[in-house]
Amino acid sequence: MKLNAYLSYPGTCEEALNFYKSVLGGEIGEKNLYDGSPMESPESKGKILHTDYTFGDGNTIMAADSIGYPVAKESNITLALGFDDVAETERVFNGLSDGGTVTMPLQDTFWGAKFGMFTDKFGINWMVNCELQGN
């Protein structure tokens, strides 16, 4: 069994995935558009009906523009990234949080890790954790 996150965007799916790719690397899969589908509408022109984004050690995020359906402004879902390199942790935290809202700055924690949280500029919640050596 495998669990993948499926993210919905209010028309910014392609922009969001390109942003994630610029920070995390990886590849965006085939983009299936609303164009020509039974769900096509004037508002959906050129928007993504479904795609996937693969990065890191086989991580996959599936995503779409939610046209005609509301996208929740707040969520109890958070994407968590784990690292074992402090410099890479800092690079990713700073890159993905750029333009967003840092809710907990990246800092050393009592459990022996460097940890931080933010909501990115697309409204997605993230946690970043790096286990510090020697703990």
C-alpha positions as CSV (number, residue, x, y, z in Angstrom):
1,M,0.0,0.0,0.0
2,K,1.2,3.5,-0.8
3,L,-0.2,6.8,0.4
4,N,0.1,9.9,-1.7
5,A,-1.0,13.5,-1.0
6,Y,-3.5,15.0,-3.4
7,L,-3.5,18.8,-3.4
8,S,-6.2,21.0,-4.8
9,Y,-5.6,24.6,-6.0
10,P,-7.9,27.4,-7.0
11,G,-6.4,27.7,-10.4
12,T,-2.7,27.9,-9.4
13,C,-1.7,24.2,-9.7
14,E,0.9,24.6,-12.4
15,E,2.4,27.6,-10.7
16,A,2.6,25.8,-7.4
17,L,4.2,22.6,-8.8
18,N,6.7,24.6,-10.8
19,F,7.6,26.4,-7.5
20,Y,8.0,23.2,-5.6
21,K,10.1,21.8,-8.5
22,S,12.4,24.9,-8.4
23,V,13.1,24.2,-4.7
24,L,12.9,20.4,-4.4
25,G,13.9,19.2,-7.9
26,G,12.0,16.3,-9.3
27,E,9.6,15.9,-12.3
28,I,6.1,17.0,-13.0
29,G,4.2,14.2,-14.8
30,E,1.8,14.5,-17.7
31,K,-0.6,17.4,-17.3
32,N,-4.2,16.3,-18.0
33,L,-6.2,19.5,-18.7
34,Y,-9.9,20.2,-18.4
35,D,-9.8,21.2,-22.0
36,G,-11.7,18.6,-24.1
37,S,-13.0,16.8,-21.0
38,P,-16.6,16.5,-19.9
39,M,-15.8,19.0,-17.1
40,E,-14.5,21.7,-19.5
41,S,-15.9,25.2,-18.8
42,P,-14.9,28.7,-19.6
43,E,-13.3,29.0,-16.2
44,S,-11.3,25.8,-16.6
45,K,-9.6,26.7,-19.9
46,G,-5.9,25.7,-19.7
47,K,-6.2,24.5,-16.1
48,I,-5.0,21.1,-14.8
49,L,-7.6,18.4,-14.2
50,H,-4.9,16.0,-12.9
51,T,-1.1,15.6,-12.7
52,D,1.5,14.3,-10.4
53,Y,4.8,15.6,-9.1
54,T,7.6,13.1,-8.1
55,F,10.7,14.2,-6.1
56,G,13.2,13.0,-3.6
57,D,13.2,9.4,-2.6
58,G,10.1,8.4,-4.5
59,N,7.7,11.0,-3.0
60,T,4.6,11.7,-5.1
61,I,2.2,14.6,-4.8
62,M,-0.9,14.4,-7.0
63,A,-2.6,17.7,-7.8
64,A,-5.3,19.5,-9.7
65,D,-7.0,22.9,-10.1
66,S,-10.3,22.7,-8.3
67,I,-12.6,24.4,-10.8
68,G,-16.2,24.6,-9.7
69,Y,-15.5,23.2,-6.3
70,P,-14.3,25.2,-3.3
71,V,-10.8,24.9,-2.0
72,A,-10.6,25.0,1.7
73,K,-8.7,28.1,3.0
74,E,-7.5,26.2,6.1
75,S,-6.7,22.6,6.5
76,N,-5.7,20.1,9.2
77,I,-3.3,18.4,6.8
78,T,0.4,19.2,6.8
79,L,3.1,17.9,4.5
80,A,6.1,16.8,6.5
81,L,9.6,16.6,5.0
82,G,12.4,14.8,6.8
83,F,16.1,15.4,6.2
84,D,19.5,14.3,7.6
85,D,21.5,17.3,6.3
86,V,21.2,20.7,8.0
87,A,22.2,22.8,5.0
88,E,19.7,21.1,2.8
89,T,17.0,21.5,5.5
90,E,17.7,25.2,5.7
91,R,17.7,25.6,1.9
92,V,14.4,23.9,1.5
93,F,12.7,25.6,4.5
94,N,13.8,29.0,3.2
95,G,12.9,28.2,-0.4
96,L,9.4,26.8,0.2
97,S,8.5,29.3,2.8
98,D,9.4,32.3,0.6
99,G,6.3,34.3,0.1
100,G,4.4,32.3,2.7
101,T,3.9,32.6,6.4
102,V,6.4,31.0,8.8
103,T,4.5,29.7,11.8
104,M,7.5,28.3,13.6
105,P,11.0,29.4,12.6
106,L,13.5,26.6,11.8
107,Q,15.2,26.0,15.1
108,D,16.9,23.4,17.3
109,T,14.3,21.4,19.4
110,F,14.3,19.5,22.6
111,W,13.9,16.2,20.7
112,G,17.3,16.6,19.0
113,A,16.2,17.9,15.6
114,K,16.1,21.2,13.7
115,F,12.4,21.8,13.0
116,G,10.2,24.5,11.6
117,M,6.7,25.0,10.2
118,F,5.1,27.3,7.6
119,T,2.3,27.8,5.2
120,D,3.5,28.3,1.7
121,K,2.3,31.1,-0.7
122,F,-0.3,28.6,-2.1
123,G,-1.8,27.9,1.3
124,I,-0.2,24.5,1.8
125,N,1.0,23.7,5.4
126,W,4.5,22.2,5.7
127,M,6.7,20.8,8.5
128,V,10.5,20.4,8.0
129,N,12.5,18.2,10.3
130,C,16.2,17.4,10.4
131,E,17.5,14.8,12.8
132,L,20.8,16.3,14.3
133,Q,23.8,13.9,14.4
134,G,24.7,12.4,17.7
135,N,21.1,12.3,19.1
